[in-house]
Amino acid sequence: MKARDVSALEVRRGYGRSLRSATPRLSLAVLSERPDDYDPIARMREQGATRVQALLPLRYQRMLESPLAFFRGAARLMADDLARGASTSLEVQLCGDAHLSNFGVFSSPERQMVFDVNDFDETEAGPFEWDVKRLTASLAIASQQLAHNARQQEAIALAAAQEYRSAMARFALQTRLEVWYAALDLDSVMIDLEGFFSGGARRKIDDVVQDAMGRVTVDAFSKVLVYDDHGPTIAVDPPHFTRLAEGEDGALGASDVFEIVAGYGETLSSDRQVLLKQFSVREAARHVVGVGSVGTECFAVLLVGRDDRDPFLLQIKEAQESVLALARGLGETFEPGERVVRGQKLMQATPDVFLGWHTTQFAGRRRSFYIRQLYDNRASVDVERLDESLLVAYGRLCAWTLARAHARSGRGAEIAGYLGKGDRFDESMAAFALAYRDRNQSDYEALKSEVGRGGITVAT
């Protein structure tokens, strides 16, 4: 490395270090108090007002399954809490909902298996540590759910924060193109980790990844599609897949969904447009997935290519205003669907080749959607199958991946300078994670109480 390059790198690191005076790393450990009139249940109801009302009981049912499930559906509450606390001015493109279940395995356009962040509904620019806080808090909550003691929960969160700091220091040394073109295929990941994880830790990570790969949906089409005399059709599997009636209760009908598919192609590159035109739309179904997104419009669309034995599935998901923008009182620069796509393309090394967006007017309101392939060999890690050592390894892998995604925004050296070489940042993240574990538990109990009083209806 040339001397002038070292100097430039040190200037940027020095700028990061200088920000510690405005936002001490210890201040990031503090979970801000909520206003006296803050009502988490009212906030959830407010968020539900723009969702499909018939699906809200299912959303609440899924959130009640466990404190971790509640946490997954309560991104808005945490965004409010983060916006009230101390934050750095080091902004990057955030995932916005970087909990441990929003990382996973899927196929790259080159058909390699990769591990990366895979959910971007809440993506937005913001302070880098907000994603780290959401990740470490989710790890502490998962650890508690697995009956680990407080010391174990703290150690798991601490290890993830430490890994994020160490990884960012490494990415700060790489050139812009090295960061940008960094491959995330599993073989490369394991090679890249050679000098950073011990042999035992690498084996643990490999165990986690191989378990997820064993559940990859390579036979998804055979489970989702059934064939009759008229060719393939989407199998009805309530509430996962249900028939889509035309204009039912003022909701989008099949013809509206087909128009979204036709319109979104304009956001693809020219070669992808040619490929998409080689498929014809056959059928659409309502699709209910996850926890946090339940209640937003979501559809599965069946297309066929060469013939009926050449099926292809797209997923259309409604995008709404990011909870991060709402919590900070910021207006959005882009339509929500475009925001999601832009954020995913910036943070993911290998985004879906069919990823695009479309905005339309429906029932007097602008509705924005993003579109991607459905079941492209995707799988997430089954948290319930992780013991303590595996959860430590998985948390470190997620943190390493998150640092890589953040580094693509070009502020790796500044963040590395702010984080430093000691463990002050790590300890702050772990302390925040434990504090948020307790707040999440309190909010979860509040939802249970509201359901018990009959104030909220859940699906049965």
C-alpha positions in Angstrom: 0.0 0.0 0.0 1.4 3.4 -0.9 2.2 6.0 1.8 -0.4 8.4 0.5 -3.0 5.7 0.7 -2.1 4.9 4.3 -2.4 8.6 5.1 -5.8 8.9 3.5 -7.0 5.8 5.4 -5.7 7.2 8.7 -7.5 10.5 8.0 -10.8 8.7 7.7 -10.1 6.5 10.7 -9.2 9.6 12.6 -12.5 11.3 11.7 -14.3 8.2 13.1 -12.3 8.4 16.3 -13.2 12.1 16.6 -16.9 11.3 16.7 -16.5 9.5 20.0 -16.6 12.9 21.8 -20.0 13.7 20.4 -21.3 10.1 20.8 -19.2 8.2 23.4 -19.3 4.5 22.7 -20.6 3.9 26.3 -23.6 6.0 25.5 -24.8 3.4 23.0 -25.4 1.0 25.9 -28.2 3.1 27.2 -31.8 2.2 26.3 -33.7 5.5 26.4 -36.8 5.8 28.5 -40.1 6.0 26.7 -42.4 9.0 27.2 -45.1 8.5 29.9 -47.8 8.4 27.3 -46.1 5.9 25.0 -48.4 2.9 24.4 -46.8 0.0 22.5 -50.1 -1.7 21.8 -51.5 1.6 20.4 -48.4 1.9 18.2 -49.0 -1.6 16.8 -52.7 -0.8 16.2 -51.6 2.3 14.4 -49.3 0.3 12.1 -52.0 -2.2 11.4 -54.4 0.5 10.1 -52.7 0.4 6.7 -52.7 -3.4 6.5 -55.3 -5.9 5.3 -57.6 -6.0 8.3 -58.6 -9.6 7.8 -55.0 -10.7 8.3 -54.3 -8.8 11.5 -55.6 -11.6 13.8 -53.0 -13.9 12.2 -50.3 -11.3 12.6 -51.0 -11.1 16.3 -51.3 -14.8 16.7 -47.8 -15.3 15.2 -46.4 -12.5 17.4 -47.7 -14.3 20.5 -45.9 -17.5 19.7 -42.8 -16.4 21.7 -40.9 -13.3 22.7 -38.6 -13.8 19.7 -41.6 -13.9 17.3 -43.0 -10.8 19.0 -39.6 -9.1 18.5 -39.7 -10.0 14.8 -43.1 -8.3 14.4 -42.2 -5.2 16.5 -39.7 -3.5 14.4 -41.7 -0.2 14.7 -41.4 -0.2 18.5 -37.7 -0.7 18.4 -37.3 2.0 15.7 -39.0 4.4 18.1 -36.7 3.4 20.9 -33.6 3.8 18.8 -34.6 7.2 17.5 -34.9 8.5 21.1 -31.4 7.2 22.1 -27.9 8.3 21.4 -26.8 7.7 17.8 -23.7 8.3 15.8 -23.6 10.4 12.6 -22.0 7.5 10.7 -24.9 6.6 8.4 -24.9 3.7 6.0 -27.6 1.8 4.2 -29.3 -0.2 6.9 -31.2 -3.5 6.7 -33.6 -1.9 9.2 -34.7 -5.2 10.6 -31.4 -7.1 11.0 -32.7 -9.8 13.5 -31.0 -13.2 13.3 -33.8 -14.8 11.3 -33.4 -12.2 8.4 -30.1 -13.8 7.4 -30.1 -17.0 5.3 -29.0 -19.2 2.5 -30.2 -18.7 -1.1 -29.0 -19.1 -4.7 -27.0 -16.4 -6.4 -27.6 -15.5 -10.1 -24.6 -17.7 -10.8 -26.5 -20.6 -9.0 -24.0 -20.7 -6.1 -25.3 -21.0 -2.6 -24.7 -17.8 -0.7 -25.3 -16.5 2.8 -26.5 -13.0 3.2 -29.0 -10.6 4.6 -32.3 -11.5 2.9 -35.1 -9.1 4.1 -35.1 -5.4 3.3 -38.7 -4.3 3.9 -37.4 -1.6 6.4 -34.2 -0.7 4.6 -33.2 2.9 4.9 -30.1 5.1 5.5 -29.3 5.5 9.2 -26.7 5.1 12.0 -24.8 1.9 11.5 -25.2 0.8 15.1 -29.0 0.6 14.8 -28.6 -2.6 12.7 -26.0 -4.0 15.2 -28.4 -3.3 18.1 -31.2 -5.1 16.4 -29.0 -8.1 15.7 -27.5 -8.4 19.2 -30.9 -7.9 20.8 -32.4 -10.7 18.7 -29.5 -12.9 19.7 -30.1 -12.2 23.4 -33.8 -12.9 23.1 -33.2 -16.1 21.2 -30.7 -17.2 23.8 -33.2 -16.5 26.6 -35.8 -18.6 24.6 -33.3 -21.4 24.5 -33.2 -21.3 28.3 -29.6 -19.9 28.5 -28.7 -18.0 31.6 -28.0 -14.3 31.7 -24.3 -14.8 31.5 -24.7 -16.9 28.3 -27.0 -14.4 26.8 -24.6 -11.6 27.4 -21.7 -13.7 25.9 -23.6 -14.4 22.7 -24.5 -10.8 22.2 -20.9 -9.7 23.0 -19.4 -12.2 20.6 -21.5 -10.8 17.7 -20.6 -7.2 18.5 -16.9 -8.2 18.7 -17.2 -9.9 15.3 -18.8 -6.9 13.7 -16.0 -4.6 15.0 -13.2 -7.0 13.9 -14.8 -7.5 10.5 -15.2 -3.8 9.9 -11.6 -3.2 10.7 -10.7 -5.7 8.0 -13.1 -4.3 5.4 -11.7 -0.8 6.1 -8.3 -2.0 4.7 -9.8 -3.3 1.4 -10.1 -1.2 -1.7 -13.5 0.0 -2.9 -13.7 -2.7 -5.6 -12.6 -5.4 -3.2 -15.5 -4.6 -0.9 -17.9 -4.2 -3.8 -17.1 -7.4 -5.6 -16.6 -9.5 -2.4 -18.2 -12.8 -3.1 -20.6 -14.2 -0.5 -20.8 -17.8 -1.8 -20.4 -20.3 1.0 -17.0 -21.6 -0.1 -15.6 -18.1 -0.3 -17.1 -17.3 3.1 -15.4 -20.2 4.8 -12.1 -19.4 3.1 -12.3 -15.8 4.1 -12.9 -16.7 7.7 -9.7 -18.8 7.8 -7.7 -16.0 9.5 -10.5 -14.7 11.7 -12.2 -17.7 13.3 -10.6 -20.6 15.1 -10.8 -24.0 13.5 -13.5 -25.0 16.0 -15.6 -21.9 15.3 -15.3 -22.4 11.6 -16.6 -26.0 12.0 -19.5 -24.7 14.1 -20.4 -22.2 11.4 -20.2 -24.8 8.8 -22.5 -27.0 10.9 -25.1 -24.2 11.0 -24.9 -23.4 7.3 -25.0 -27.1 6.3 -28.1 -27.6 8.4 -29.8 -24.7 6.6 -28.7 -26.0 3.3 -30.2 -29.3 4.1 -33.6 -27.5 4.3 -33.2 -25.4 1.1 -36.3 -25.5 -0.9 -35.0 -27.2 -4.0 -38.2 -29.1 -4.3 -40.4 -26.1 -3.5 -42.2 -26.2 -6.9 -43.3 -29.8 -6.3 -44.7 -28.7 -2.9 -46.4 -25.5 -4.1 -47.6 -26.5 -7.5 -50.0 -29.3 -8.5 -50.8 -30.4 -12.0 -54.1 -31.2 -13.5 -55.5 -31.5 -17.0 -54.9 -27.8 -17.6 -51.3 -27.7 -16.4 -49.7 -26.4 -13.2 -51.6 -24.5 -10.6 -50.7 -23.1 -7.1 -51.8 -25.5 -4.4 -54.2 -24.1 -1.9 -52.6 -24.3 1.6 -54.3 -21.8 4.0 -53.1 -19.5 5.3 -49.9 -19.8 3.3 -51.5 -19.8 -0.1 -55.2 -19.0 -0.7 -57.2 -18.4 -3.9 -57.3 -14.9 -5.1 -60.9 -13.7 -5.9 -61.4 -10.8 -8.2 -61.8 -7.5 -6.3 -62.8 -9.2 -3.0 -63.7 -6.8 -0.3 -62.0 -4.0 -2.1 -58.7 -5.9 -2.1 -56.5 -6.3 -5.1 -57.8 -9.0 -7.5 -56.0 -11.3 -10.0 -56.2 -8.7 -12.8 -54.6 -6.1 -10.6 -51.7 -8.4 -9.7 -51.2 -9.3 -13.4 -50.9 -5.5 -14.1 -48.2 -5.2 -11.5 -46.2 -8.0 -13.1 -46.6 -6.3 -16.5 -45.6 -2.9 -15.2 -42.7 -3.9 -13.0 -40.7 -5.3 -16.0 -39.8 -1.8 -16.9 -37.6 -1.5 -13.8 -35.5 -4.5 -14.9 -32.4 -4.3 -17.0 -32.9 -4.8 -20.8 -31.7 -8.4 -20.8 -33.9 -9.3 -17.8 -36.9 -7.7 -19.6 -36.3 -10.0 -22.6 -36.1 -13.0 -20.3 -39.3 -12.0 -18.4 -41.2 -11.7 -21.7 -40.5 -15.3 -22.4 -42.9 -16.2 -19.6 -46.6 -15.8 -19.6 -48.7 -15.2 -16.4 -50.9 -18.1 -15.5 -52.3 -17.6 -12.0 -52.0 -15.5 -8.8 -52.6 -16.4 -5.1 -52.5 -14.6 -1.9 -49.4 -15.5 0.0 -48.9 -15.0 3.8 -45.3 -15.3 5.1 -43.2 -14.4 8.1 -44.3 -12.3 11.1 -43.5 -8.7 10.6 -44.9 -8.4 7.1 -48.2 -10.2 7.8 -51.1 -7.9 6.9 -49.3 -6.2 4.0 -50.4 -7.3 0.6 -48.4 -10.3 -0.7 -49.0 -12.5 -3.7 -47.4 -15.5 -5.4 -47.6 -15.4 -9.2 -47.3 -18.5 -11.4 -45.8 -18.0 -14.8 -44.9 -20.6 -17.5 -42.1 -20.5 -20.0 -41.4 -23.0 -22.8 -44.4 -25.1 -21.7 -46.3 -26.3 -18.6 -43.2 -28.1 -17.5 -41.3 -24.8 -17.3 -42.9 -23.1 -14.3 -41.6 -19.9 -12.6 -42.9 -18.2 -9.4 -42.7 -14.5 -8.6 -43.5 -13.0 -5.2 -45.1 -9.6 -5.1 -44.8 -7.9 -1.7 -46.3 -4.5 -0.7 -43.8 -2.0 0.6 -44.8 0.7 3.0 -42.9 3.5 4.6 -39.9 2.3 6.5 -40.3 2.2 10.3 -36.9 3.9 10.5 -38.2 6.9 8.5 -41.4 7.0 10.5 -39.5 6.9 13.8 -37.1 9.7 12.7 -39.9 11.8 11.2 -38.3 11.7 7.8 -40.1 11.7 4.4 -39.1 9.1 1.9 -37.1 10.1 -1.2 -38.3 7.1 -3.2 -41.5 5.2 -3.6 -41.4 2.4 -0.9 -41.0 -0.4 -3.5 -38.1 1.3 -5.1 -36.6 2.1 -1.7 -36.6 -1.7 -0.9 -35.0 -2.6 -4.2 -32.3 0.1 -4.0 -31.4 -0.9 -0.5 -31.2 -4.6 -1.3 -29.0 -4.0 -4.3 -26.7 -1.8 -2.2 -26.4 -4.2 0.7 -26.5 -7.6 -1.1 -23.5 -8.8 -3.1 -25.7 -11.0 -5.3 -29.3 -9.6 -5.5 -32.0 -11.5 -7.4 -31.9 -10.9 -11.2 -35.7 -10.5 -11.2 -35.8 -7.9 -8.4 -37.8 -4.8 -9.3 -40.7 -2.6 -8.2 -44.0 -1.1 -9.3 -46.2 1.6 -7.9 -49.9 1.8 -8.8 -53.1 3.7 -7.8 -55.7 1.4 -6.2 -58.9 2.3 -4.3 -57.8 5.9 -4.1 -54.4 5.2 -2.6 -50.9 4.8 -4.1 -49.7 1.3 -3.5 -46.0 0.3 -3.9 -44.7 -3.2 -4.4 -41.4 -5.0 -4.9 -41.1 -8.2 -6.9 -38.6 -11.0 -6.7 -38.3 -14.7 -7.4 -40.2 -16.9 -5.0 -38.5 -20.0 -3.6 -35.1 -19.5 -5.2 -33.5 -22.2 -3.0 -34.0 -20.1 0.1 -33.6 -21.3 3.7 -33.1 -19.7 7.1 -31.5 -21.2 10.1 -33.8 -23.0 12.6 -33.0 -21.2 15.8 -34.6 -23.9 17.9 -31.9 -26.3 16.8 -29.0 -24.2 17.9 -27.2 -24.9 21.2 -25.1 -22.2 22.9 -22.0 -22.7 20.9 -23.9 -22.9 17.6 -25.8 -19.7 18.4 -22.4 -18.0 19.2 -21.1 -19.1 15.8 -24.2 -18.1 14.0 -24.3 -14.7 15.6 -20.7 -14.1 14.6 -21.5 -15.1 11.0 -24.5 -12.7 10.9 -22.4 -9.9 12.4 -19.5 -10.5 9.9 -22.1 -10.5 7.0 -23.7 -7.3 8.3 -20.3 -5.5 8.5 -19.7 -6.5 4.9 -23.1 -5.1 3.8 -22.5 -1.9 5.7 -19.0 -1.5 4.2 -20.5 -1.3 0.8 -21.8 2.1 1.7 -18.2 3.3 1.7 -17.7 4.4 5.3 -15.8 1.3 6.6 -12.7 3.3 7.7 -14.7 5.9 9.6 -16.8 3.2 11.3 -13.6 1.2 12.1 -12.0 4.3 13.6 -15.0 5.0 15.8 -15.2 1.4 17.0 -11.5 1.2 17.8 -9.5 -1.8 18.9 -10.8 -2.3 22.5 -14.0 -3.9 23.7 -15.9 -0.7 24.7 -18.3 -0.9 21.8 -18.8 -4.7 22.2 -19.7 -4.2 25.8 -22.1 -1.4 25.0 -23.9 -3.5 22.4 -24.2 -6.4 24.8 -25.6 -4.2 27.6 -28.1 -2.7 25.2 -29.1 -6.1 24.0 -29.9 -7.3 27.5 -31.8 -4.1 28.3 -33.8 -4.5 25.1 -34.5 -8.2 25.9 -36.3 -7.0 29.0 -38.2 -4.3 27.3 -39.3 -6.7 24.5 -40.5 -9.1 27.2 -42.5 -6.3 28.8 -44.1 -5.4 25.4 -44.8 -9.1 24.7 -46.6 -9.4 28.1 -48.6 -6.3 27.3 -49.8 -7.8 24.1 -50.8 -11.0 25.9 -52.7 -9.0 28.4 -54.5 -7.0 25.7 -55.5 -10.2 24.0 -56.7 -11.6 27.4 -58.9 -8.6 27.9 -60.4 -9.0 24.4 -58.9 -5.7 23.2 -57.1 -7.5 20.3 -58.5 -10.5 18.3 -56.1 -13.3 17.4 -56.6 -16.1 14.8 -57.5 -19.5 16.2 
